[in-house]
Amino acid sequence: MANKVSDEELLSVLFHKTQTRAFLRRVKKNYPDQWLRVMGNVLMATEELRDRKEMKMVYRIGIFDPNTDLSWPWHFSHYDGIYLSNNKRPCKMSKAARFDSKEEARLFFHDWSGNSKYKMELIETREEA
């Protein structure tokens, strides 16, 4: 390839799926004979960078009605569960409030006005730091 890509540009491309796809489309269109080699290098670089990312434990508050369930019923499908949002409303996982510690999450739940009707369960997940 005639133009060199800086390390910073390459890292930003690898960390964003849409940029990576666009980069690979440009390479395939402009340099079809080098596309497979570039694709292999991008896959190897992505694997190496994935190992470097730091993961941290994040806590979310799963809520359930004790009149209908004995415990939080979505243990095997966290994405379908009902959580407590930053606005202290029931929501899906994408809008759930995230906490760095269990104590923060418990205090947040006990400050919520609906804590007498619902029960909570702390859901631990690992996310990128």
Salt bridges, closest charged atoms under 4 A:
GLU47 OE2 - ARG50 NH1 2.53
GLU48 OE2 - ARG52 NH2 2.65
ASP100 OD1 - LYS56 NZ 3.49
GLU121 OE2 - HIS75 NE2 3.31
GLU124 OE2 - LYS102 NZ 3.65
GLU127 OE2 - ARG60 NH2 2.48
GLU127 OE2 - ARG98 NE 3.27
GLU128 OE2 - LYS53 NZ 3.16
